[in-house]
Amino acid sequence: MTTIINAKIGESKGLPRVWMEGQKLHHGGVQIGKKYAIKADVTAKRLELIEVPFDFSGKHLTVSKRERNGVIHPVIDLRSGQIREVFEEDDKVRIALRRGRIVITALQIQTKIRERLKRIKDKLDRGEKLPVASLFHGGGVLDRAIHSGMLRAGVGTFIQVGVEVESEYLDASLRNNPQLWAENSIAISSDIRDVYLGDNTPEVCILIGGIPCTGASKSGKTKNKLKCAEDHDEAGALYIDYLNWVRALNPAIAVIENVSDYASTASMSAIRKVLTHLGYELHETVLNAWDFGALERRERMVLVALTKGLGTSFSFDNLKVNNVRESCLNNILDPIPLDDERWKPYEYLADKEIRDKAAGKGFRRQLLTGKEDGCGVIGRHYFKGRSTEPFLIHPVRPELSRLFTRGEHARIKGIPQEILNGVSETTAQEIAGQSVGFGQFESVGEEMGACLATVRNNILRFPKPLPVGEEIEDDKQSDPSMVQKGTMSLFN
């Protein structure tokens, strides 16, 4: 039979050490007293223990034994400098045993890390645009901001594959963000849970996802009567799909944005642990759009996961402010006539505020004159006229108020207005309302690009991939996948 052991690389008497013990060796055909010589292949990142005759006088190791609870176990104590010559900085190895043959290779995680580092460095060296996977794409505001920021640092990107459940949002992005899409891009209009990730996945270097916050925000929890974000019927488990794509596409960089409350969810805790195990160094913070030139005080949690080996220059402390905030809201307002039908009494909101006050609730209307230096958060369903979101008071008739227009909404967030072209007022407000402050993520993109620019100028070592010719029968490396089958195949 075949035995697989994933073992740690330790140290003993100043030498790297790999320890193997137990019936696993016996069932792999290893016998006590047998002698093995070491054959190292640095290029292939492979060590093989080759059985030699008993009278072999060259350098070798002998299978010893240990008795535990009346049972005798074979033991292999491999101590050799060749371990580090072959596996360098790896902390674990994969050992395959079959019929007495012993082959030691890198764990698939380590191989994946080397693959994604080599992929992104090769593209940077050739001056190619970096391919991006965009999940929960929306109208493309987040991707456009990161794309713009990275260009500032001299690194180009394009969307290799983008997924969005709302057909109108995706259409708007394809029409209004031509700098994001290319001839070989794959645009998928689908619930991400229905997209099957097969073996024929595209190569990407960056994965970007604004995981839906419906169950994580305070309003979402209250409205849906949720005990935790993961209880939400549609959005609660979407972080698993995000991680599925990380595993399948193996990007060098993974980016997540969400409401600040998402940082304390069980979902985010799981994301951190999985990404760390997959070899990413995590950079996490909460950024306020106000600090980057927006008129909206909108906080967003940001996670940038960089593969170990992409340098150490990335830091949120380096973020630049590239936009000058307007001094007041009046400076970004459209010329709406005083008799326009947009001005309404919104009596139901006034009545609700009275009821909320009587019930001791903290909900208050956000009525603005335009002289203010900013406003609170404008959400996805802003067009519905909700009680806690900002309204502009009529300058002559204070009993009337109106919502900000789509153009005003875009300017408040710093979003390029053409992103909202060609859609209804309602859809435009949805795209802008569920998006991000453009300036803050443009700055994040610029810092990502600056980090990659330093990588491009440094020499990194990328060993060649493992050969596929000499695998042990029935013993190919495997990675238990979290990918769930859906109703469509992504790449047939």
PLY file of the C-alpha trace (Angstrom):
ply
format ascii 1.0
element vertex 492
property float x
property float y
property float z
element edge 491
property int vertex1
property int vertex2
end_header
0.00 0.00 0.00
0.95 3.67 -0.23
1.59 5.84 2.81
1.70 9.64 2.77
3.26 11.60 5.65
3.36 15.37 5.91
6.21 16.02 8.32
7.89 19.06 9.83
11.49 19.89 9.14
13.19 20.11 12.51
16.78 20.41 13.64
19.07 18.07 15.55
22.74 18.57 16.39
22.95 21.50 14.02
21.49 19.62 11.06
18.04 19.79 9.44
16.00 16.78 10.45
12.98 14.83 9.19
11.64 12.18 11.57
9.45 9.25 10.46
8.11 6.60 12.78
5.34 4.03 13.14
3.31 1.42 11.34
2.87 3.93 8.48
6.45 3.08 7.47
5.85 -0.65 7.81
2.77 -0.50 5.56
4.77 1.55 3.06
7.19 -1.35 2.72
9.98 -0.02 4.98
11.71 -2.73 6.99
13.80 -2.41 10.13
17.51 -2.77 9.43
17.31 -1.72 5.77
19.86 0.81 4.53
19.08 3.88 2.39
21.26 6.34 0.52
20.08 9.88 -0.19
19.60 11.13 -3.73
18.99 14.88 -3.93
17.55 16.85 -6.86
17.69 20.55 -5.98
16.13 21.70 -9.26
13.13 19.40 -8.88
12.97 20.00 -5.10
13.02 16.30 -4.41
14.84 13.90 -2.11
14.69 10.17 -2.65
15.86 7.52 -0.19
17.22 4.62 -2.27
17.59 1.19 -0.71
21.19 -0.08 -0.84
22.74 -3.49 -0.02
23.69 -4.36 3.56
27.39 -4.26 2.64
27.07 -0.71 1.20
29.96 1.36 2.59
28.95 4.82 1.31
27.01 7.47 3.20
23.65 6.07 4.25
21.08 5.78 7.04
19.65 2.66 8.62
16.04 2.04 9.58
16.06 1.64 13.35
13.27 0.62 15.71
11.41 1.73 18.79
9.10 -0.24 21.07
5.94 1.38 22.41
3.24 -0.40 24.38
4.67 -3.75 23.35
4.64 -2.88 19.64
7.87 -2.45 17.68
7.84 0.42 15.18
10.33 1.20 12.41
12.03 4.62 12.69
13.83 6.75 10.09
15.82 9.66 11.48
16.95 11.64 8.44
19.51 14.29 9.36
21.28 15.95 6.47
22.26 19.38 5.18
20.77 18.28 1.86
17.30 18.84 3.35
17.89 22.59 3.43
19.71 22.58 0.09
16.58 21.17 -1.51
13.76 22.70 0.52
15.36 26.01 1.55
12.84 27.93 3.69
10.08 25.28 3.72
8.97 24.17 7.16
7.22 20.96 6.10
7.69 18.22 3.49
5.58 15.50 1.94
6.86 11.93 2.23
5.46 9.20 -0.02
6.25 5.54 0.74
5.33 2.59 -1.45
6.91 -0.88 -1.51
9.96 0.42 0.34
10.51 3.37 -2.00
10.68 6.75 -0.21
10.25 10.07 -2.04
10.30 13.41 -0.23
8.90 16.48 -2.01
7.58 19.91 -1.10
4.07 20.23 0.27
1.56 21.38 -2.31
1.12 24.61 -0.35
4.82 25.38 -0.73
4.70 24.49 -4.42
1.67 26.75 -4.86
3.48 29.62 -3.17
6.45 29.25 -5.51
4.14 29.01 -8.52
2.28 32.22 -7.76
5.46 34.12 -6.92
7.05 33.04 -10.18
3.91 33.90 -12.15
3.67 37.47 -10.89
7.41 38.13 -11.12
7.56 36.86 -14.70
4.73 39.21 -15.68
6.32 42.15 -13.89
9.67 41.43 -15.55
8.00 41.38 -18.97
6.04 44.56 -18.23
2.71 42.79 -18.73
-0.57 43.82 -17.17
-1.44 41.68 -14.16
-4.60 39.55 -14.53
-7.23 40.07 -11.83
-10.16 37.98 -10.61
-12.99 40.23 -9.45
-15.66 38.64 -7.26
-18.92 40.35 -6.26
-17.91 42.87 -8.92
-20.88 45.23 -8.68
-20.48 48.13 -11.09
-16.70 47.94 -10.90
-16.04 50.85 -8.54
-13.64 48.95 -6.27
-11.76 47.41 -9.19
-11.55 50.74 -11.02
-10.12 52.40 -7.90
-7.46 49.73 -7.33
-6.65 49.66 -11.06
-6.21 53.45 -11.08
-4.00 53.39 -7.99
-1.76 50.65 -9.31
-1.32 52.56 -12.57
-0.07 55.51 -10.51
2.72 53.20 -9.33
3.42 52.00 -12.86
1.73 48.58 -12.65
-1.07 47.78 -15.10
-3.94 45.37 -14.44
-6.97 43.98 -16.25
-9.87 41.78 -15.23
-9.23 38.22 -16.36
-12.46 36.95 -14.82
-15.26 38.92 -13.15
-18.35 37.59 -11.40
-21.50 39.58 -10.56
-25.00 38.32 -9.79
-26.81 41.52 -10.87
-26.87 41.58 -14.66
-27.40 45.36 -14.88
-24.37 46.07 -12.69
-22.13 43.87 -14.81
-23.44 45.41 -18.04
-22.72 48.88 -16.66
-19.14 47.93 -15.80
-18.50 46.37 -19.20
-19.80 49.53 -20.84
-18.31 52.17 -18.54
-14.99 50.63 -17.45
-13.26 49.77 -20.74
-9.85 50.14 -19.07
-10.66 47.14 -16.83
-11.71 44.63 -19.47
-9.74 42.97 -22.27
-10.50 40.81 -25.28
-9.69 37.65 -23.34
-11.61 38.67 -20.20
-14.32 36.35 -18.90
-17.44 38.12 -17.59
-19.78 35.87 -15.60
-23.33 36.97 -14.79
-24.25 34.53 -12.06
-24.67 33.87 -8.38
-21.11 32.94 -7.39
-22.44 29.82 -5.68
-23.55 28.51 -9.08
-20.13 28.89 -10.70
-18.24 25.60 -10.82
-14.49 25.95 -10.62
-13.07 23.12 -12.69
-9.49 22.23 -13.46
-9.20 24.61 -16.41
-9.06 27.84 -14.40
-7.39 30.99 -15.73
-4.13 32.38 -14.42
-4.52 35.42 -12.19
-2.14 37.37 -9.98
-4.63 39.36 -7.89
-8.03 38.43 -6.47
-10.36 41.25 -5.36
-13.65 40.77 -3.55
-16.07 42.97 -1.66
-17.87 40.13 0.10
-21.55 41.19 0.52
-22.09 42.72 3.95
-25.87 42.18 4.14
-25.59 40.11 7.28
-22.60 41.84 8.85
-23.68 45.48 9.01
-25.65 46.73 12.00
-28.65 47.55 9.83
-28.46 44.16 8.12
-28.44 42.29 11.42
-31.34 44.34 12.76
-33.47 44.11 9.63
-32.95 40.37 9.19
-33.07 39.60 12.92
-29.73 37.79 12.80
-27.69 36.58 15.76
-24.57 36.56 13.60
-23.56 37.50 10.06
-23.27 33.85 9.03
-27.01 33.29 9.64
-27.95 35.36 6.59
-29.60 33.07 4.03
-27.80 34.45 0.97
-24.67 36.27 2.13
-23.81 34.35 5.29
-21.58 31.69 3.71
-20.19 33.62 0.73
-16.81 33.91 2.43
-16.42 30.18 1.71
-16.84 30.86 -2.00
-14.21 33.60 -1.76
-11.79 31.13 -0.17
-12.67 28.52 -2.81
-11.51 30.96 -5.47
-8.32 31.70 -3.56
-7.49 28.00 -3.47
-8.44 27.42 -7.10
-6.78 30.48 -8.68
-3.79 30.73 -6.33
-3.33 34.53 -6.60
-0.19 36.25 -5.36
-2.35 38.94 -3.73
-5.87 38.71 -2.29
-7.92 41.79 -1.34
-11.10 41.96 0.75
-13.20 44.98 1.64
-16.27 45.09 3.85
-18.04 47.08 6.55
-15.91 47.66 9.64
-18.15 45.30 11.66
-17.05 42.43 9.42
-13.66 42.42 11.16
-15.22 40.85 14.27
-17.26 38.14 12.52
-16.57 34.43 12.60
-16.29 34.61 8.80
-13.36 37.00 8.99
-11.69 34.91 11.66
-11.89 31.87 9.37
-10.59 33.90 6.41
-7.54 35.04 8.40
-6.68 31.51 9.47
-7.07 29.99 6.00
-5.08 32.72 4.23
-2.30 32.50 6.80
-2.10 28.72 6.35
-1.92 29.20 2.58
1.20 31.31 2.94
-0.11 34.88 2.89
1.03 37.73 5.11
-2.03 39.70 6.19
-2.30 43.49 6.32
-5.59 44.66 7.80
-7.05 48.00 8.81
-10.18 50.17 8.78
-10.09 53.18 6.45
-12.46 56.15 6.42
-13.26 57.61 3.00
-13.34 61.06 4.66
-9.59 60.84 5.26
-8.97 60.36 1.53
-10.89 63.34 0.18
-14.48 62.03 0.13
-17.40 63.96 1.62
-18.88 60.74 3.00
-17.75 59.47 6.38
-17.72 55.85 5.32
-15.54 53.32 7.13
-14.46 50.14 5.39
-12.43 47.20 6.62
-9.59 46.37 4.23
-7.49 43.22 4.06
-4.53 42.93 1.69
-3.02 39.43 1.77
0.43 39.28 0.17
2.26 36.06 -0.55
5.37 35.68 1.57
8.24 36.63 -0.68
6.64 39.72 -2.21
8.80 41.96 -0.08
8.10 43.83 3.12
7.46 47.34 1.81
3.63 47.25 1.89
2.10 49.21 4.75
-1.15 51.07 5.27
0.98 53.74 6.94
2.31 54.60 3.47
-1.09 55.43 1.96
-1.21 58.74 0.12
-4.09 61.22 -0.03
-4.41 62.20 -3.68
-7.71 64.10 -3.55
-8.65 67.45 -2.02
-12.02 67.34 -0.29
-14.57 70.02 -1.12
-15.18 72.46 1.73
-18.93 71.81 1.84
-21.71 69.79 0.21
-23.04 72.84 -1.65
-19.99 72.67 -3.91
-21.03 69.34 -5.43
-24.80 69.89 -5.78
-26.67 69.77 -9.06
-28.84 72.81 -9.96
-32.19 71.30 -8.94
-35.09 73.80 -9.30
-36.92 74.68 -6.10
-40.20 73.45 -7.60
-38.76 70.13 -8.78
-40.75 67.03 -7.84
-37.72 65.66 -6.01
-38.59 67.90 -3.07
-41.02 65.95 -0.89
-42.43 66.16 2.65
-41.46 62.56 3.59
-44.13 62.61 6.27
-43.69 58.91 7.04
-40.08 59.56 8.05
-41.05 62.49 10.24
-43.66 60.32 11.97
-41.16 57.50 12.38
-38.65 59.83 14.01
-41.27 60.87 16.55
-42.04 57.22 17.32
-38.35 56.36 17.61
-37.76 59.20 20.07
-40.73 58.10 22.16
-39.42 54.53 22.20
-35.96 55.67 23.27
-34.35 54.59 20.00
-31.31 56.41 18.67
-32.54 56.72 15.07
-32.62 60.30 13.84
-33.09 61.82 10.42
-29.97 63.24 8.79
-31.30 66.57 7.44
-28.62 68.73 5.84
-28.56 72.28 4.51
-25.59 71.85 2.18
-23.28 73.96 4.30
-21.97 70.88 6.07
-18.45 69.65 5.36
-19.68 66.12 4.73
-22.37 63.53 5.46
-22.91 60.07 6.86
-23.05 56.81 4.95
-25.22 56.52 1.84
-26.16 52.88 1.33
-27.33 50.65 -1.48
-31.06 51.27 -0.93
-30.71 55.01 -0.58
-33.34 55.55 -3.29
-35.99 54.14 -0.91
-35.69 57.19 1.33
-34.65 55.62 4.62
-34.72 57.44 7.93
-31.04 57.52 8.91
-29.50 58.43 5.54
-28.79 62.02 4.43
-31.43 64.30 2.94
-31.02 67.86 1.70
-33.47 70.39 3.18
-35.34 72.72 0.82
-33.74 76.18 1.15
-37.14 77.95 1.34
-39.60 75.35 2.56
-37.91 73.41 5.40
-40.77 70.90 5.57
-39.52 69.56 2.23
-36.33 67.63 1.53
-34.80 65.54 -1.21
-32.32 62.76 -1.78
-28.98 63.43 -3.44
-28.97 62.78 -7.16
-26.86 60.04 -8.73
-24.27 62.63 -9.77
-24.15 64.16 -6.31
-23.87 60.70 -4.78
-20.92 59.89 -7.05
-19.17 63.17 -6.22
-19.71 62.64 -2.49
-17.88 59.29 -2.74
-15.35 60.53 -5.30
-16.54 57.99 -7.88
-15.94 58.81 -11.56
-19.45 59.69 -12.73
-19.20 57.81 -16.03
-19.30 54.54 -14.07
-23.02 55.25 -13.48
-23.86 56.10 -17.11
-26.59 54.28 -19.00
-28.56 52.95 -16.03
-31.69 54.12 -14.22
-31.54 56.45 -11.24
-32.40 53.53 -8.97
-29.65 51.26 -10.35
-27.12 54.11 -10.26
-27.89 54.72 -6.58
-27.53 50.99 -5.89
-24.16 50.74 -7.63
-22.81 53.79 -5.80
-24.46 52.95 -2.49
-22.92 49.49 -2.17
-19.51 50.61 -3.41
-16.56 52.27 -1.68
-14.96 55.67 -1.31
-12.95 55.83 -4.52
-9.97 57.71 -3.10
-9.25 55.36 -0.22
-9.03 52.30 -2.48
-7.14 54.17 -5.15
-4.55 54.79 -2.44
-4.58 51.11 -1.46
-4.00 50.19 -5.11
-1.13 52.66 -5.35
0.56 51.12 -2.32
0.07 47.63 -3.78
1.65 48.82 -7.02
4.55 50.47 -5.20
5.22 47.20 -3.34
5.24 45.26 -6.63
7.50 47.85 -8.24
10.13 47.10 -5.60
9.75 43.37 -6.26
10.32 43.96 -9.96
13.67 45.56 -9.14
14.87 42.82 -6.81
16.18 39.34 -7.48
13.96 36.58 -6.12
14.69 32.87 -6.31
11.99 30.76 -7.90
12.81 27.04 -8.10
11.40 25.13 -11.06
8.09 23.31 -10.57
8.13 19.68 -9.55
8.52 17.23 -12.47
5.52 15.10 -13.30
7.32 12.11 -14.73
8.46 10.09 -11.74
5.50 10.08 -9.40
4.81 7.04 -7.30
1.89 5.03 -8.66
-1.47 6.06 -7.16
0.34 8.72 -5.22
-0.16 12.12 -6.84
-0.21 15.16 -4.59
-3.72 16.17 -3.69
-5.38 19.12 -2.05
-8.78 18.44 -0.53
-10.84 21.16 -2.19
-13.51 23.26 -0.57
-15.04 23.91 -3.99
-18.70 23.01 -4.18
-20.30 21.94 -7.43
-22.84 24.38 -8.82
-25.18 24.45 -11.77
-22.74 25.73 -14.36
-19.16 25.03 -15.35
-16.80 28.00 -15.47
-14.28 26.62 -17.95
-15.41 23.55 -19.90
0 1
1 2
2 3
3 4
4 5
5 6
6 7
7 8
8 9
9 10
10 11
11 12
12 13
13 14
14 15
15 16
16 17
17 18
18 19
19 20
20 21
21 22
22 23
23 24
24 25
25 26
26 27
27 28
28 29
29 30
30 31
31 32
32 33
33 34
34 35
35 36
36 37
37 38
38 39
39 40
40 41
41 42
42 43
43 44
44 45
45 46
46 47
47 48
48 49
49 50
50 51
51 52
52 53
53 54
54 55
55 56
56 57
57 58
58 59
59 60
60 61
61 62
62 63
63 64
64 65
65 66
66 67
67 68
68 69
69 70
70 71
71 72
72 73
73 74
74 75
75 76
76 77
77 78
78 79
79 80
80 81
81 82
82 83
83 84
84 85
85 86
86 87
87 88
88 89
89 90
90 91
91 92
92 93
93 94
94 95
95 96
96 97
97 98
98 99
99 100
100 101
101 102
102 103
103 104
104 105
105 106
106 107
107 108
108 109
109 110
110 111
111 112
112 113
113 114
114 115
115 116
116 117
117 118
118 119
119 120
120 121
121 122
122 123
123 124
124 125
125 126
126 127
127 128
128 129
129 130
130 131
131 132
132 133
133 134
134 135
135 136
136 137
137 138
138 139
139 140
140 141
141 142
142 143
143 144
144 145
145 146
146 147
147 148
148 149
149 150
150 151
151 152
152 153
153 154
154 155
155 156
156 157
157 158
158 159
159 160
160 161
161 162
162 163
163 164
164 165
165 166
166 167
167 168
168 169
169 170
170 171
171 172
172 173
173 174
174 175
175 176
176 177
177 178
178 179
179 180
180 181
181 182
182 183
183 184
184 185
185 186
186 187
187 188
188 189
189 190
190 191
191 192
192 193
193 194
194 195
195 196
196 197
197 198
198 199
199 200
200 201
201 202
202 203
203 204
204 205
205 206
206 207
207 208
208 209
209 210
210 211
211 212
212 213
213 214
214 215
215 216
216 217
217 218
218 219
219 220
220 221
221 222
222 223
223 224
224 225
225 226
226 227
227 228
228 229
229 230
230 231
231 232
232 233
233 234
234 235
235 236
236 237
237 238
238 239
239 240
240 241
241 242
242 243
243 244
244 245
245 246
246 247
247 248
248 249
249 250
250 251
251 252
252 253
253 254
254 255
255 256
256 257
257 258
258 259
259 260
260 261
261 262
262 263
263 264
264 265
265 266
266 267
267 268
268 269
269 270
270 271
271 272
272 273
273 274
274 275
275 276
276 277
277 278
278 279
279 280
280 281
281 282
282 283
283 284
284 285
285 286
286 287
287 288
288 289
289 290
290 291
291 292
292 293
293 294
294 295
295 296
296 297
297 298
298 299
299 300
300 301
301 302
302 303
303 304
304 305
305 306
306 307
307 308
308 309
309 310
310 311
311 312
312 313
313 314
314 315
315 316
316 317
317 318
318 319
319 320
320 321
321 322
322 323
323 324
324 325
325 326
326 327
327 328
328 329
329 330
330 331
331 332
332 333
333 334
334 335
335 336
336 337
337 338
338 339
339 340
340 341
341 342
342 343
343 344
344 345
345 346
346 347
347 348
348 349
349 350
350 351
351 352
352 353
353 354
354 355
355 356
356 357
357 358
358 359
359 360
360 361
361 362
362 363
363 364
364 365
365 366
366 367
367 368
368 369
369 370
370 371
371 372
372 373
373 374
374 375
375 376
376 377
377 378
378 379
379 380
380 381
381 382
382 383
383 384
384 385
385 386
386 387
387 388
388 389
389 390
390 391
391 392
392 393
393 394
394 395
395 396
396 397
397 398
398 399
399 400
400 401
401 402
402 403
403 404
404 405
405 406
406 407
407 408
408 409
409 410
410 411
411 412
412 413
413 414
414 415
415 416
416 417
417 418
418 419
419 420
420 421
421 422
422 423
423 424
424 425
425 426
426 427
427 428
428 429
429 430
430 431
431 432
432 433
433 434
434 435
435 436
436 437
437 438
438 439
439 440
440 441
441 442
442 443
443 444
444 445
445 446
446 447
447 448
448 449
449 450
450 451
451 452
452 453
453 454
454 455
455 456
456 457
457 458
458 459
459 460
460 461
461 462
462 463
463 464
464 465
465 466
466 467
467 468
468 469
469 470
470 471
471 472
472 473
473 474
474 475
475 476
476 477
477 478
478 479
479 480
480 481
481 482
482 483
483 484
484 485
485 486
486 487
487 488
488 489
489 490
490 491
